[in-house]
């Protein structure tokens, strides 16, 4: 039964995300064209990573058959959402005077 559940989950997710991945292919092609990339208002975010981490990313995206851009974009979004949650939880601006008070 486990195999059936895995198969059904795979097919359901494939259907659910097929419209997203189709859009990804179009975006990837558009990014390759510098003029189109500028029109889309995209910005290159670059970071030097260890060889091991870079290889791990490459292996993961190859196994999952997704673009590196899509994978890294999703990871950055998840990290920013977690950072927002933590900053709100600890109330990082608690000790700062309210805006306009120093004017």
MODELLER restraints for C-alpha pairs under 7 A, 6 or more apart:
rsr = mdl.restraints
at = mdl.atoms
rsr.add(forms.Gaussian(group=physical.xy_distance, feature=features.Distance(at['CA:30:A'], at['CA:36:A']), mean=5.66, stdev=0.5))
rsr.add(forms.Gaussian(group=physical.xy_distance, feature=features.Distance(at['CA:30:A'], at['CA:37:A']), mean=6.17, stdev=0.5))
rsr.add(forms.Gaussian(group=physical.xy_distance, feature=features.Distance(at['CA:31:A'], at['CA:37:A']), mean=4.71, stdev=0.5))
rsr.add(forms.Gaussian(group=physical.xy_distance, feature=features.Distance(at['CA:61:A'], at['CA:67:A']), mean=6.31, stdev=0.5))
rsr.add(forms.Gaussian(group=physical.xy_distance, feature=features.Distance(at['CA:61:A'], at['CA:68:A']), mean=6.06, stdev=0.5))
